[in-house]
């Protein structure tokens, strides 16, 4: 499998580990997560004896016991600390992974531990700063590869057709995206002026169909983290006088054709309105789960195990951002492969 390994992947929302174990496959590796004594543990989810999933066993503090034959492993070092059938030799050790918690998210480093730098975790302070009733989040397992899901956010003109009554309205299709490569990230910005706001924003304007200035910005990271800002203000007014939302769409690969999709939303208006917050969360869940997901999963079924570019699709100007992101990702994966071969 051709995945980038030396980056921080989103493994889970932090509250998924509040109770018990969590088994999740990340870039093809089966990983078992748990929390004990305010510490996170992540280990290979298979016993070296008969390859049984350790997630079918029991955790006790910082150790996990295989449910099949009772071998016990240290979650920090991976060493076997107890073998009821003989010596706890080094051959019985399991792989461990570095992980950390930041922005209410559990992050995992899948590559060379010596290259892991916590400062490389994408900054998402908007999650930390959002009030209880101005924030929502979700998780959506998706039977599609991470690249297709990332393409979907890097070309938001699809909202005019998949989400016409909520996130669309036609303004993005009528605008021209500004696309920039910023190091190993891609930035895409759409700006429209003299258009009504997208439907979900119109009730928040002084007049629902009034002309506005509206901004939509996406920053793509090679780890699949995509930070999205969308806002609007009455025509000619400063952005600070309008409404603004900060969002994250995060696509962590499970396999080449399946992904873990994490998303969240925060906003600067109606920040104490619990009912509105619940309605916003429900609306986004409908858009992602009932509109985006079926289309992208159908696209993956049509592709099978082929990469989109291998089938030579007819590209349009709207594909500029996603094409650049794919090329950056391909280059980074190739660089890792070359570095690995030099060490052998």
C-alpha positions, 0 to 999 in steps of 0.5 A, a space after each residue: 500500500 502506498 501511504 504516507 507514514 511520517 505524519 500525524 494521522 487523526 485516529 479518533 476523537 478523544 472522547 472515543 477513548 473515555 471507556 474501554 478499548 478502540 480498535 481501528 485500522 490506520 493506513 493498513 495497520 490494525 491498531 489498538 488504542 486505550 487510555 489509562 492513568 491519563 496516558 494514551 496507548 497504541 499498539 499493534 492489534 495482533 498477538 505475535 503468537 497466533 495473530 489473534 486481535 488483542 482487542 478481543 482481550 483485556 486491558 489493565 492499566 498500561 498492559 493488554 492481555 491476549 484473550 486467546 492464550 493469556 500473554 500480557 504485553 506492556 502498552 508503552 514498550 511492547 514487551 511481553 511481560 507475562 507468558 503463562 506457557 513459558 519464557 517472555 522472550 523478545 520474539 513475543 514483543 509487539 509494535 507500539 505507536 506514538 500518540 498524543 491528544 490535542 484539540 480533542 483529538 487522538 493523533 498517531 504517528 505511523 512512521 519513524 518515531 525519531 522523526 515525530 515532532 508534536 509541533 507538526 500537528 496541524 493547528 486547530 485552535 478553533 476547536 479549543 476556543 469554541 463554546 459548548 453550544 457553538 461546536 459539533 463533531 462527527 465520524 463517518 466510516 466511508 467505503 472510499 479512498 482518502 484521495 476521493 474524499 479530499 478531492 471532494 473538499 478541494 473542489 467545493 463547486 460540488 455543493 451547488 449540485 449535491 447540497 443546493 438547498 443548504 451549502 450550495 446556491 450556485 455562487 461557488 460555480 460562478 466564482 474562480 478559485 484561487 489555488 496556492 501551494 504553501 510548502 507541502 500544503 494546498 490553499 484554495 479560496 473562493 470569494 464571491 461578491 454581490 451574491 446571496 449567501 449560501 442557503 444555510 446562512 441566509 436566515 442570519 442576514 438582515 434580508 435573506 436574499 440580500 447581496 453579500 460578500 462571501 468567503 470559502 477557504 480550504 487548507 489541505 494537509 498531506 495527512 488528510 487534515 483539511 481546515 475549512 473556513 466559510 463566512 458571509 457579510 452584507 455587501 461591502 461590510 467588514 468580515 468581522 461584521 458578518 458570520 464566520 464558521 471554522 470547520 475540519 474535514 479529516 480523511 484518515 486512510 484505513 485501506 486504499 478503498 476505505 477511510 475514517 472521515 472525521 468532521 467538526 463545525 464551529 461558528 461565531 454566531 448563536 453561540 449559546 443556542 443549543 437548539 440551533 447547534 443541534 439543528 446545525 449538526 443534524 443538517 451537516 450530518 445529512 449533507 455528509 452522510 446522505 449526499 456526499 457519502 453515497 456519491 463518493 462511495 459510488 465513485 469508488 465502486 466505479 474505480 475499483 482498486 484503480 487510482 483515478 489518475 490511472 484511468 486518465 479522467 477528463 480534468 477541468 479547471 475546478 480540479 486544480 486544487 485536488 490535482 496539486 494535492 495529489 501530486 504533493 502526496 505522490 511526491 512525499 510517498 516517493 520520497 519516503 520510499 527512496 529514503 527507506 531503500 537507502 537505509 536498507 
